[in-house]
Amino acid sequence: MGFSPHLAERRFGYGASPLVAPPASVAAMLDMLRGEDVMARQFPIPGFRPFQDAHIVKMRFDAFARKETTSPEQAAVARKKSDAIVHDFIRERLRSFGQMQLRRIHGTDSFRERLVAFWADHFTVQGKFSMLKQAVPAYAEEAVRPHVSGRFVDLLTACITHPIMLEYLDQTTSMGPGSKRAQHDGNRRGLNENLARELLELHTLGVGSAYDQADVRQMAELLTGLTRTRDYTFVYRKGWAEPGTETVLGKTYGDRKDMTPIRDALNDLALHPDTARHLATKLAVHFVADTPPEDLVARLTTAYLDSGGDLMALYEALLNDPLAWQMPATNMRPPLEYVSTALRALAVPPDRIQALKPKETRNWFLGPLNVMGQDWQSPSGPDGWPEADGAWVTPQGVAARLEWAMTVPSRLLGDLPEPEAFLRSTLGPDAPEPLKFATAAAETRAVGIGLVLVSPALQRR
């Protein structure tokens, strides 16, 4: 068994669509990924700059409200304006959820959308306060998305140096103990190892690989100086950097007049054999099976190393490997991916998604996703969401999927499709005979559509 358009959409995309033709070949999938990011242009999501500008204005209102003691009325007006900025960004975040879904519903390049989700999870971040939480979509938009078809080191650098990542992993509080600023301040901040540890353990080498605590400490010292300004612009502050040299994985990096030694270290980590195997395994687990064939992982690892960390070479090796198409469809779609697959099958039009009110987005999507086990953009830690099916196949999670499938489609669409036609367009050759019978016998269209949406044939890839 090799490439098939139907399996390409099911395993490497968000499933079949009645409106969008599946890819004709592996070459077509790779060509689209190399080409223009059409969906980003058609359904734009703002970058980080609007948040930075708004944050500065909010801080000014907050400062005025704190200092204004002679006029409670003016202080109240300032607090109200500050709150309005937060509420505007809450609405923008909810709108970004809809734009993300529209890319998945109507895109011809579903593989790109899956890769953006994969790498955004690999480089998980969370906002630590109300305003920053609303800016997470902007992080994925400008740090992850532009680099998914380039070199891994460029993706790594963009994510590691992004202000949200620096804030999330407490790098903004990290200061070299021997730095000029630490000597001046009495070393009140100290060295923080969070970013260094996750860089080695999660982002590059992987758990149990060729590093130890001494490497973590040395990497943490090497990363000092990476921080952000008051408006959350990235900045390298030499005065915060630990002087001298650091040795990580046996290689020594020179004294830092600028970021060159840090970039050299990131490049070395990106090209390390343990990193290659870690990334190859994660990619195979995500797209093929919870326990992927060792031969597949080995070939992906080799492709990555031979190409010098070129992600397109890694994807090409994956898509051209027979094992990627031969493995049975056992991987359970996580809740967010499941909802996107359902919306694509239903071909929900753009104007319907873009007309969603904030309350509808919460009640029809974010709330149910939380019950299914995946609170949007709020994983439990920097290791992101689990891949193992056991995380999602729970009584509560399965019940939440069933309730969503039976109720939300009819709220989204005034006229549901005819269930038997929907079954054919959605599952095609994967439709089992019992499901065909149940769909034909369903008392209402809503029930028939719901049966298709909760079927294992749709939920597994």
N, C-alpha and C positions, 0 to 999 in steps of 0.2 A: 504494500500500500504506500503510495507516495502522495504528492500534492493533489489536492482537490479544492476547487473554489469554496465549496460548502465547509470543509474542514478548516480552511484558512480563516474564514470568518468566525467559526466557532472557537477554534483554539487560540488564534493569534489576534482576534478582534473582539468585537462586542456582539457577535452573532449576526444572523441574517436580517436583512431589511427588505420590505416589499418594494422600496423605492430605489435602493442603491445596489448596483450590480457588484457582485463579489470580485476580488482580484482574479485575473486570468492565469497568473503564474507567479512563481517565486520572484522572477525577474521584475514583474510588474510591482510587486510589493516593495522591493528594494528601490526601484526607480521612484516610486511615490515618496518614499522616505527620504531619498536624496533631494527631491524636488521642493517646490515651494510649500510652505505650511499654509495651505489654503484655509483650513478651518480657523486658525488663529486670526487670519484677516477677516473672515466672514463673521465670526462670533468673538469679538475682541474682549479681553480681560485686562483691566488696567495694570500697569507695572507698579513699582514701589514709590515713584516720585510723588504721586498724589497723597499717599500716606505721609511721606516726610513733610510736605508742605502743610498739611492739615495738622500734623502733630505739633509743629512749631506754633501755629495759631492757637491750638488748644492750650498749650502750656502758658501762653500769654494771658488767655482768659482766666486760667486757673490761678496764675500768679496775682492777677489783678483782684480776683475774688478773695484771695487770702489776705492781701494787704489792705484792701478797702474796708476800713472800720468806721468811717464817718457816714457812709451811705449804704445801709443794708439793701436798699432797692437796686443800686447799681451793681453791688456784689451778686445779687440774685440774678440779674440780667446776664452778667458774665458767666455764672455757673450754668445758666440755661443755654447760652451759646456754646459753651464747652460740651454740654450733654448732646446738643444737636449735632455737633461734629461726629461724636461717637455713633449716634443713631444713623447718620448718613452712611457711615462706613459699615455698619451692621447691614443696612439695606444693600450696599454695594457687594458685600460678601455673599448675601443670599442671591443677588443677581449673578454673581460669578458662578455659583452652583448651577444655575440654569444655563449659562453660557457653556460651561463644561459639558453638561448633558447634551446640549445641541451639537457640539463637536462630535460627540460619540453617536448621536442619533443619525446625523446626516452626513458624516464624513465618509469619503471613499477610502481614506487612509486610516483604517481602524488600528492597524499595527502601531502607527505613531502614537495614537491616543493611549494604547495599552502601555507603550514604553514610557510615555510621560508619567503615567500613574505608577509604574514600576520604579522608576528612578526617584520620583518625588517621595515614595515610601522608603527607598533605600537611604535617602538623605532626609529623613523625617525631621521636621521642626514643629514647634508649637509656639504661639504667642503667649507671653507671660502676663500680660495685662490686657484690659478690654480693647484698647486701640490696636495693639500689636496682634491680637488674635484675628482681627479682621483683615490683616495684611498678608496672611499665609497664602491665599491664592496668588498674590503678586509675586511672592517668592518662587513658587513653581513656574510662574509665567516667565520670569526673567532670569532665574538661575538654572532651572532645569530644562525647560522646553527647548531653548535655542541650541542646546548642546547634546541632545539625545542621539544625533547622527554624526557626532564628531569624535574627538579623542576623549578618552575617559579622564585624562588629567585636566582637561579644560572644564569638564563637568564637575570634577572634584574640586577644583580651585574656585569655581563660581559659587558652589554651595558652601564650602568651608569658610569663605571670606564674606558671605552675605551677612548683613547686619542682623537678620532674624536668627540665623544659626549662631552667630557670636553671642547674641543675647540668650538664646535658648540653652546653650551649654555653658553659660557663665564665663565666656572668654572675656567679656567686657569688664569683669572684675579681676582678671588675672594680670599680675605684674611680676616681673622678674625680681627676686629678692635682692639681687645686687644692682638693680637698675638705678639710674639717676633719680627717677621719680620716687622709687621706694625709699631711697636714702633720704630724700627731702621730706617725705611724708611719714617716716618712721615705719615703713613697710606695713601699713595698716591693711592693705588689700591682700597681699600675699599671692602665691602661685595657685592657680586652679588647674586641675588636671582633666576636667571633664571633656573638653574638646579633643585633647590629645588622645585620651583613652578611646573615645568613640571613633576617632579618625583611624586608629589602628585596628580596633576590635570589630567595628561595624562597617566602616566606609571602605576600607582597603583590605588588610591582611586576613581578617576573620578571626573568630574565636579559636583559641588553641593553636595559633600559628606561631611564626618565628619571632615573637617579641616577648619581653618580660617587663616587670615593673620599672626597671632602670630605663628601658626604652620609653616607657610612658612619661617618666619624669623628665628625661632629656627632650622629648618631643614637646612637652608642656613648656619647657624653658625656651625652646626654639620658636614656639608660636607666640610668645609674649611680644606685645607691640601691635597685634591684631586687635582692633577695637572699632568703636564707632563714635561719631560726633553726637552732639545733642539732638540733631535732626535726623539721626540714624543713617548718616552717610558713612560708608566704610572709610577707615583711615588707618594707616600704619604709623604708630608713634614710637620712634626710635628710643625716646627717653624712658619708655616702659619696658623695653626689651632687656632681657638678661644678657650682660656682656660676656664675652668669651666665646668659646666653641662648645657645640653639643654633639654627642655621638649617638646616632640612632641606627640600630641594626648593623653596628660595626662600621658605619661610615660617619666621618666627622664633617660637620658643616661650620663654615667660618664665621667670624665675628660679623655682626649685621650692621651695615650702614644703610641697608634698605631691605626689601623683601626677597632679594635674590636667593639667599640660602633656604628660605621657606619654600619658595617655588621649586628649588632643586630637590628638596626633600619630598615634596608632593609628587614630583615627577618620578623619583626613585620608588616611592610607594606604589604609584600607579603601574609601574612596570615590573613589580616584584612577582615572582612565580606564585606566591601564596595569594596575592591579590587576584591574579588571573584565575586561579582555581576557585577562589571564593565567589567572584563575579559569575563565572561559568556555571557554578553549582546553583547559585541563586536564580539565574536566568532559566536554567533547565527546570528547576523546581516550580517556578512560577508558570512557565508556559507548557510544560510537558507532564510532569508527575511529581508527587510529593517525594518519591524516591526515584530519581531519574537514573537511567542506565549509566554505569561507570564509563562505558565507551563514548557515550555522548558527551559527558562532562570533560573527558580527556581531549576529545577533538575540539571542543569549544575553547578549552584552556590553551591548546596549541595555536589555534587561530588568533586568539587575542595576543599572545606573546609574539608570534611571528609578524604580526602587523604593527607592533609597537604600541599596542593599546588602542587600536582603532575600533570603535564600537560597531561601525558598519561591517567590518570583517567578522566580528563576533556574531552579529545578526545573520549575516550571509551563511556562516557555518551552521548556525541553528536551523535556518529555513531549508538548507540544502541537505541536511542530515536525514536519512530515511527514518531513523528512530524517532525523530520529532513528529512524524506523521503516523507511525505504526502503533505507538502506545495507545491503550484504550482511554476513553474520555472519563477519567475518574476524578480529576481535580474539581473541587467545589468552587463555584464562583463566590467570592466574598460579597457581602451585602451590597456595597456600592456598585460593584461591577454587575451584580445581578440586576439591580434596578436599572442600570444603563442598558443592559441587554434587553430587558423588557420594554423600555421606552423605544429602543431602536426597532424592535419587532413590531411595535404599535405605530411606528413612524409618526410620532407626535410632532405636529407642525411647529415651526419656530415661533409664530405669533402666540401660540397657546402657552408655550414655556415662558416666553418673555412677558406675558400678561399675568403670570402668577403673582399673587399678593404675598407679602412676607409671611403672613399667617398660613397661607396655603403651602408655601415651601416648607415651613416648619412642620405642619400637621401631616402633609402627604409624603414628605421625604425625610427630613432630618429626624423627626421623632421616630418614625418607623425604623430608620436605619439604626438609630440608637438601640431600639428594642431588639433588632436583629443581631446586635453585637458590635456595630461599627459606627461609633460616634464620629461624624464627619470631621476630619482634620484634628482629632483628639485621641491619637493612640496612647496606650498606657506608658510608653517610654520611647527613647530614641531608636530602638530597634524596629519601630514601625509595627505594621499589622502582621499577625501570624499567617503562614501559608497553609498549615496543616488543616485538613478538613474538620478535625475535631473541634476547632475553635468556632466553627459556624454551624455544625450539625448538632444543635442543642434543642431541647423541647421548646424553649422560649423563642429561639431564633427561627426554627422551622414554622412555628405557629404564627410568628410575625410576618414571615414571607407569605404564608397562605392568606392571612387577613389582607395584606397589601394587595396581593394579586386579585383578590375577589372584590375589592372595593375601589381602589384608586384609579384603575383604567377607565371605569365608567364616569368618574368625576372629571378626569382629564379630557376625555373625548365624548362629545355628545352622542355620536353614533359609533358603536363598536363594530369592528369587522365581523363578518360571518365566521363562526368558530372553525368550521372545517377548512375554509380557505385560509384562515389565519394559521392553522396547524400546518398546512402544506407550505406556506410561504416562510414560516418560522423554522420549522424543524426538517422539512424536506425528507431526505432518506433516513433521518434518525427517528422519525415518528414511529413508535411501537404500536402494534395492533390494538392492545387494550386501551391506549390513549385515543386512538382513532374512534373506537367504539364509544368511549365515555364522552368524547367531545361531541359526537353526533347525537348522543342521547341527552345532552345537557338541557335542562329546562329553560334556561335563559342564556343570552349571549354572554352576559357577565360571568356566569358560571363556566361556560365553555372556554372563554378566554382565560379565566383564572386557572382552569385545569391545565392548559398548555403552559402557562407561565410558572406553575409550580412543579412541572414534570422534571424528573431527573435529566431528561434529554436536553432541556433548556438550561438547567442549573449547573450542569457539569460540562467541562470542556476538556 
